[in-house]
C-alpha cells in the first residue's frame, strides 16, 4: 500500500479509521495525500459525534478549511447526512465534496429566501466570512460578517451553531504574560475586519439568547496547511532570501487537521447563549525561531528586520481542558512545510498577512 492510499478510506464494519501519531507521514507526496491525511478524524471526534443527534450542515464549505471539514465529518460519522453549502464559484471544490459522499447546495447566505429553503438540520458549522480584499466594498464586508450570520441564526433557530471567529477580536498583548483569555472582551481593533467580526460574534450570541439555541464562537488562531499559512509564508521568505519582519514576533498556530476536528467536536459542547472559546496550539511560536529552523533545513541564513513586540497572544487553556491538545506539534509542521516548500509543490497564493499590524488585510 502506498503512502498516498494509506489514508484513502471511508468506513469498515468496525467504523472509520482514525488518526494516530504512528501513522504520520514523513512528508506529503501531493495535494491528494495532504487532503486525505488532513481530513482524517480523531477517535475523540468519532466519540463526540456519536453523542450529537442529527445531521450536519457546513456553511461556507468551499473555503480553505471547509472542504476538509466536511470530509472529516463524513469520515467520523458516515451515517449522518453531511451537507456542504457555498456559492461554489469553484467547481473543483464542489466535485471534491461530492466525490466523498457529501451533499452540496449552492446558496448565497445573503439571500434570506434561499437560506430559508436549506434543509433545517440539527447542527450547523458556520465557516463563511470575508477578511481580505474588501477595500472599496466595505459595505459587503459588513454584510457578510454581520447580516449573513443574522439570516442564518434566524433560519436555524432550532439548531446548534458552531461559528468560526478569529483572534483578531482581541487587542495586541505581551506574549510573555500568557495570552488573553476568553474573559477579555472582544474590543474593536484598528480596521473594519476586526470590528465586523466582533459584530458577527454578537449577532450569534443575540440569536442564541433569543431562540434558546446552543452555540459556540470559536476564536481561532492561524491555520497551518502546506499550501498556505504562517509557516508556509516564513519558509518561502527564507528560501527566497526575503527580509523577515519581526514586529509581530510571535504567532499562535494550529495544524488544520487538528483545528477542523476540534471545531466539529464543539457541536457536543455548545452553550446558551453562544459563548467564545479560544482554539489553537498550547504555545506561542517564535517567528525568529521557526525561520532559523527553516534556514537550518534549507542551508540558508535568514534575514530579519525590526524587533519583537506585542502580538495576538491568546491563551487556549480552556479549549485544551475541554478538547485536549493538538496531535501535530510545531516541529512536525515545520518539517512538513520545509519539504513541501523546498520541493516546489503548489501553494494557494493566499497569505495570512500575520505580519500586518494596521488591521487592513
N, C-alpha and C positions, 0 to 999 in steps of 0.2 A: 504494500500500500504506500502510495507516495505521500509526502508531507502535505501536499495540497488537498488531496482527497480525504486525508485523515479526519478533517473537520466537516466533511460534506455528509451530514446525516440529518434525518428528521426525527424519527421515533423508532423504537422497537417495542416488543411486547413488554419489556421491562421499563419502558419510559424513555425520555430523552437523555442523550449523553450530556454530561455536564463538565464544566471547566475545572481542571486541576492544574496545579503548578507543574506537575510532572509531564503534562502534555504541551507545555510552552515550546514553540519552535525556536530554533537558533536565530532564524530570520524569516521574512516573508518572501515567497517566490514571486508573487504578483498580486494584483488587486483582488482577485477572486479568493486567493488564500487568506489575505488580510481580512476581507469582509466575512468570510466563513468563520475565522477564529474570533473576530470581534463580536460576532452575533451568537456566540456560544453562551448558554445560560449557566449560572452557578446553581448549585444544589439549593442554596438559600432562596433563590428566586423561584425555583420549582416548588419548594415547600410553601412559600408565602402565597403564590398564586393559587395553590390548592385551597387556600382559605379565603379567597376572594371570589364571591359568586358573580356570575355574569360574564358577558363578552366585553371586548376592549376596543375602543377607537383611538387611533393616534391622529391628532390634528396637526397639520404641518409636517406630514410624514415624508416629504420629498427633500427635506433639508439634509445638512451634512450628517446629522445624527439620527434622523427619523427613519431612514431605510433600515439601518442595523437595529434600531429599537424595535421596529415592527417584527423583524425577523427573530430577535431574541424572545419576544413574547410568544410567537408561534412555536418556537422550538421548546420553550419552557412549558407551555400549556397547549398542546396540539389539539385538544378537544374544544378549545374556545374559538369563537369566531373573532378574528383579528381584522379590523377594518382600517385601512390607511387612507386618510383624506388629505388632499392637497389640490392646488390648481393644476399640478402636473404639467408645467410648461416643458419639462424634460421627459421625453417618452422613455428614456432608458431607465430612469428610476422606477417608473411605473411597471415596466416589464420585469425588472428585478424582483419587485414585490410579488407580482402575480406568479412568477416562476416558483416562488416558495409558498404558495397556497394562501396568500394574503389577499383579501378583497381590496379593491381600490375604488374610490369615488372621487371624481373631480368636483371641487366646490370652492367658491370664493367665500371666505369666512366673513367678509363684509356684507355679504348678501343674506339678509335676515331670512328671507323666504327659503333660500337654498339650504341654509343651516337648519331651519325648522324641519326640512324634509329628510335630514340624515337619520339613519337608524338610531333610535334612542336606547343605546346600550347602557349598562350599569356603571361602566368605567371609562374614563377619558384621560388620556395623557396629552397635554397641550404643549406643542413644540413650536407653534407659529410665532412670528415676530419679525421686527425689522431693526437692524443695527447699522448697517453700512450704506454708504452711497445715497443718502437721503437729502443732501443739500439741494435746495430749490423745491423740495416736496416734503417739507417738514410736516405739513398737514397730513400727508399719507403715513408718515412715521407715527404720529399720534393716533391716527385711525387704526392702524394695525396693532398698536401696542395697548390701546385702551378700549376702542369701540368694538373691535372684533372679540376681545375677551368678554365684554358685556353681552354681546349677542350670543356667544357660546354658553356663558354661565346661565343665562336665562333659558336658553333652549334645553340645556342639560341640567335642569333644576333638581332632578332626582338622582343624579349620577355623582359618583366620587370623581373629583378632578384633581389630578396632579399636574401642576403648571410649572414650566421651566422659567425661572427668573435668572438673575445674574448677581455677581458680587459687585457690579458697578453701582448698585444702590447704596453701597457703603462709602464712607469717607476714606481718604488716604490715612494710613496709620503707621506707627512704628512697628516693623515686623519683630523687633526684639521683645515686644510686650505680649506676644502670644496670639495676636489676631483678634478681630472683633467677633463677638458672638451674636446670636440671634436677638439678644436683648437690646442691641444697638439699633436705634430707629433708622429706617431707610431714608436718611436725609438726602435731599436732592443735591447732586454734584454738578459741576460745570458740564454743559452740553445737554441738548434736548433728549438724547437717547436715555441717559440715566433717569432724567425726570419722567419720561414716558413709561419706563419700566416700573418706577415707584407707582405710577398710576395703574399699571397692569396688576400689580400685586393687590392694591387697594380695591380694585374692581372685583377680583376673585374673592377677596375677603368679604366685601359687602354682600355679594350674592350668596356666598356660603352662609352668612349670618341670616340673610333674608329668607332663604329657602330651607335652611337647616341641612344643607348638602355638605358632606365632608370634603376636605381638600388639603392640599399642601402646596406652598410656593417654594420651589427648590432654588435657592440661591447658589448657583453652580459656578465653579471655577473654570479654568481654561481646559478644554478637552484636548487630549493628545491622540492623534492619528498619524500614521506615517506620511499622509498626504497634505496635512495642514496642522497648524497649532504652534505653540511657543517653541517646542523643541525642534520642529522642522524648520522654523524660521532661523533659530540660532545656528543650527547645523549648516544651513545654506549660507549664512553670513560668514561663518568660519571658512567654509570651502571656497567662497568667492573672495575672501580677503577683505570683506567689508568691515568697517568700524562698528563695534557693538556698543550701543548706548547703555549706560549703567544707572541712569537716574531712577528707573524702575528696576531696581537691582535684585528684587526677589519676586517670585510668582507662585501662585497656587495652581497646581495642575493635577489632572487625573486621567488615566487611561480611559479612552472612550468606551471600551467594553465593560469596564467596572462601572462607569457612570450610568450607562443605559440599564444595567442590571439593577442598580440602586434606585434609579427613577421608577422602574417598574415595580420594585418591591414596595415602594411607598404607597401603592394602592391599598395595601393592607394596613397602613399606618397613617391614614388621614385623620383630620381633626375638624371639629366645628367650633368656631369659624376656621377657615383655612389658615394655617399657621406657617411661618417661614422655617426653613431648615437649610443650613449651610452644608453643601455636599462637595467633598473634594478629598485630596490626599491628606495624610496625617502630618505633613511637614511643609514649611515654606522652602522653596527651592531657589538657590542662588544662581542668578544668570551668569555671573562670572565663573562659578564652579562648573556648570554644565558646558559652558563654552570651552573651558580648559579641558574637560573630558573629551569633547569632540575634537579639539586640537590634538590631543594625545593620540586619538584613534586615527586621525587623518594625517598626522605628521606635519601639522600647520600651527604656527603660533598665533593665537587670536589677538586682534587689535581692539582695544577698549577706549571709550571716551566717557568723561563725566565720572560721577561718584554716586554710590548707592544712597538713596533717600527713602522717603516714605513709600509705601506700597499698598496695594489692595490686599492686605493681610487678613485672612479670615480664619477663625477657629472652627474646626469641623468635629469637635469632640462629641457634640450631641448626636450627630449622624453616626459617628463611629460606635457610640454606645448602643444605638438602635440597630445598625446595619453591619457593623464590623468594618475593619479597614479594607482598602482595595487589595486585590490579588496581585496586581502588577506594580512592581517597585520602580522608583525613578531610574536606578541604574539599568534595569532591564529595558525601560523605554529608551534610554539614551543609546544603548547598543543596537536596538531595533532601528531607531531613526537613523543612526550613523550608517548602518549598512544600506538602508533604503536610499538615503541621500547620495552616498558615495557611488552607488551602482546606477544612479540616474533614473530611478523609477519615477512614475508620474506623480505630480502634485496637483492640487486643485487650484492653486493661484488665488487663494482666499486667506490672506494673512489675518491673524488675530488682532494685530496692532496693539499688542500688550504694552509697548513702549510709549504709546501716545498718552499724554497727560492733560490734554486740553479738553477731553470729553467729546471731541468731534472725530468720528471714525470714517 
